[in-house]
Amino acid sequence: MMPLFDRGPGLCTRAVVEVHLRRTVAHDNDGDDDDATSAAELLSTLRVVDSATGAPVDGYDPQDIALGRAVPPVRELQERLVREENGAGASGLHGLCETRTIVLQVRSPHVPNLDLVDTPGLVAAPGDDEPADLPQRARRLLEATLDRDPEHTMVLLVQPCDAQPRDNAAMAVLRARPQL
């Protein structure tokens, strides 16, 4: 399975990342799938939009990239956005990007119409070199994302298998939204 979101030790989401899958009409004339492009070769468009309006952000031109090579550019964009919004030096990432969203749009006859959204996780307390208001900012960002379109939202909450759901901060956010 090809990863759509960055993962691994020491990695965490610091900006909202949306993957928009859009089903298109097949381009071949005979209607079969013999020429189907592999998932890694699908052309995708990477762009940055204003989180409140969805409008493109100046200074971030859309990039056409193969989906199989999308993780590094998404990570680089995320780091740039966090540095710009938080003033952190190039040596590290501290804080979140709340005002901009990274959008990766994939068009293919082999995908469903579906939006996947990865938000920064909730934290109980900031790390030593992180802003003191990081927990509140992460919660606000999650709540704004959930409240954007509750009728069409399905949530996948991930937590360690040895943790109690009642102790999960994200579960408390979801309980406050019975419409989800």
C-alpha positions as CSV (number, residue, x, y, z in Angstrom):
1,M,0.0,0.0,0.0
2,M,1.3,3.4,-1.0
3,P,1.3,5.9,1.9
4,L,-0.7,9.1,1.3
5,F,0.4,10.7,4.6
6,D,3.9,11.0,6.1
7,R,4.6,8.6,8.9
8,G,7.4,7.4,11.1
9,P,9.1,8.1,14.4
10,G,9.5,11.8,15.1
11,L,7.1,12.9,12.4
12,C,3.8,14.6,13.2
13,T,1.3,16.6,11.2
14,R,1.7,20.3,11.8
15,A,-0.8,21.6,9.2
16,V,-4.1,20.3,7.9
17,V,-3.4,18.1,4.8
18,E,-6.3,17.2,2.6
19,V,-6.2,14.6,-0.2
20,H,-9.0,15.1,-2.7
21,L,-9.7,12.0,-4.7
22,R,-11.7,12.7,-7.8
23,R,-13.0,10.1,-10.2
24,T,-12.6,11.0,-13.8
25,V,-13.7,9.3,-17.1
26,A,-11.3,6.8,-18.5
27,H,-9.1,8.1,-21.3
28,D,-8.6,5.0,-23.4
29,N,-10.9,4.3,-26.3
30,D,-11.6,0.7,-25.8
31,G,-12.9,0.9,-22.2
32,D,-10.7,-1.7,-20.7
33,D,-8.2,-1.1,-17.9
34,D,-5.1,-2.6,-19.7
35,D,-3.4,0.8,-19.7
36,A,-4.3,1.7,-16.1
37,T,-1.7,3.9,-14.5
38,S,-0.3,2.5,-11.3
39,A,-1.2,4.5,-8.2
40,A,2.4,5.6,-7.8
41,E,2.4,7.2,-11.3
42,L,-0.9,9.0,-11.0
43,L,-0.5,12.7,-11.6
44,S,-1.6,14.8,-8.7
45,T,-1.7,18.5,-8.0
46,L,-0.3,19.9,-4.8
47,R,-1.4,23.4,-3.7
48,V,-1.8,25.6,-0.7
49,V,-5.2,27.3,0.2
50,D,-6.4,29.7,2.8
51,S,-8.0,27.5,5.5
52,A,-10.9,29.9,6.0
53,T,-11.8,30.7,2.4
54,G,-10.3,27.8,0.3
55,A,-8.7,30.4,-2.0
56,P,-5.2,29.8,-3.4
57,V,-2.5,31.4,-1.3
58,D,-0.1,33.8,-3.1
59,G,3.5,32.6,-3.4
60,Y,2.5,29.0,-3.6
61,D,2.1,27.9,-7.2
62,P,0.3,24.6,-7.8
63,Q,2.8,21.7,-8.5
64,D,2.0,18.7,-10.6
65,I,3.7,15.6,-9.1
66,A,3.4,11.9,-9.3
67,L,1.4,10.6,-6.4
68,G,4.1,8.1,-5.5
69,R,6.5,11.0,-4.9
70,A,4.1,13.3,-3.1
71,V,5.2,12.7,0.5
72,P,8.5,14.7,0.5
73,P,7.0,17.8,-1.2
74,V,4.0,17.7,1.2
75,R,6.5,17.4,4.2
76,E,8.5,20.3,2.8
77,L,5.4,22.5,2.3
78,Q,4.3,21.7,5.8
79,E,7.6,22.7,7.2
80,R,7.6,26.0,5.2
81,L,4.1,26.9,6.3
82,V,4.9,26.2,10.0
83,R,8.1,28.3,9.9
84,E,6.3,31.2,8.1
85,E,3.4,31.2,10.6
86,N,5.4,30.6,13.8
87,G,8.6,32.4,13.0
88,A,10.6,29.2,13.9
89,G,14.1,29.0,12.6
90,A,15.1,26.6,9.8
91,S,16.5,24.2,12.3
92,G,13.3,23.0,13.8
93,L,9.5,23.0,13.6
94,H,7.6,24.5,16.5
95,G,3.9,25.1,16.5
96,L,1.1,24.6,14.0
97,C,0.0,26.2,10.8
98,E,-3.6,27.3,11.4
99,T,-4.2,29.6,8.5
100,R,-3.3,27.5,5.4
101,T,-4.2,24.0,4.2
102,I,-2.2,21.7,2.0
103,V,-4.3,20.1,-0.7
104,L,-3.2,17.2,-2.8
105,Q,-5.7,16.5,-5.6
106,V,-5.7,13.2,-7.4
107,R,-7.8,12.6,-10.5
108,S,-8.2,9.1,-12.0
109,P,-10.9,6.8,-13.2
110,H,-9.7,4.3,-10.5
111,V,-10.4,6.4,-7.4
112,P,-13.7,7.2,-5.6
113,N,-14.8,10.8,-5.0
114,L,-13.6,11.2,-1.5
115,D,-11.7,13.7,0.7
116,L,-9.3,12.5,3.3
117,V,-8.1,15.0,5.9
118,D,-5.2,14.6,8.2
119,T,-5.1,17.1,11.1
120,P,-2.5,17.7,13.8
121,G,-3.0,15.4,16.8
122,L,-4.1,16.8,20.1
123,V,-1.5,17.2,22.7
124,A,-1.9,17.4,26.5
125,A,1.2,19.6,27.0
126,P,3.7,21.3,24.8
127,G,7.2,20.0,24.5
128,D,10.2,21.9,25.9
129,D,10.7,23.9,22.7
130,E,7.1,24.2,21.6
131,P,4.7,27.2,22.1
132,A,2.8,27.1,25.4
133,D,-0.5,27.5,23.6
134,L,0.1,24.4,21.3
135,P,-2.6,22.3,23.0
136,Q,-5.3,25.0,22.6
137,R,-4.3,25.7,19.0
138,A,-4.4,22.0,18.0
139,R,-7.8,21.6,19.6
140,R,-9.1,24.8,17.8
141,L,-7.8,23.5,14.5
142,L,-9.4,20.1,14.9
143,E,-12.7,21.6,16.0
144,A,-12.8,24.0,13.0
145,T,-12.1,21.1,10.6
146,L,-14.8,18.9,12.1
147,D,-17.4,21.8,12.1
148,R,-16.8,22.7,8.5
149,D,-19.1,20.0,7.0
150,P,-20.6,17.8,9.7
151,E,-23.2,16.2,7.4
152,H,-20.5,14.7,5.2
153,T,-17.9,13.9,7.8
154,M,-16.8,10.5,9.0
155,V,-14.1,10.4,11.6
156,L,-11.3,7.9,12.0
157,L,-9.8,8.4,15.4
158,V,-6.4,6.7,15.9
159,Q,-5.0,5.9,19.4
160,P,-2.6,3.4,20.9
161,C,-4.2,0.0,21.5
162,D,-3.4,0.0,25.2
163,A,-5.1,3.4,25.8
164,Q,-8.7,3.9,27.1
165,P,-11.0,5.7,24.7
166,R,-12.5,7.7,27.5
167,D,-9.0,9.2,28.2
168,N,-8.5,10.3,24.6
169,A,-8.7,14.1,24.2
170,A,-10.0,13.7,20.6
171,M,-12.8,11.5,21.9
172,A,-14.0,14.4,24.1
173,V,-14.0,16.7,21.1
174,L,-16.2,14.1,19.2
175,R,-18.6,13.6,22.1
176,A,-19.3,17.3,22.0
177,R,-20.5,16.9,18.4
178,P,-23.2,14.2,18.4
179,Q,-24.0,15.1,14.8
180,L,-20.8,13.3,13.7
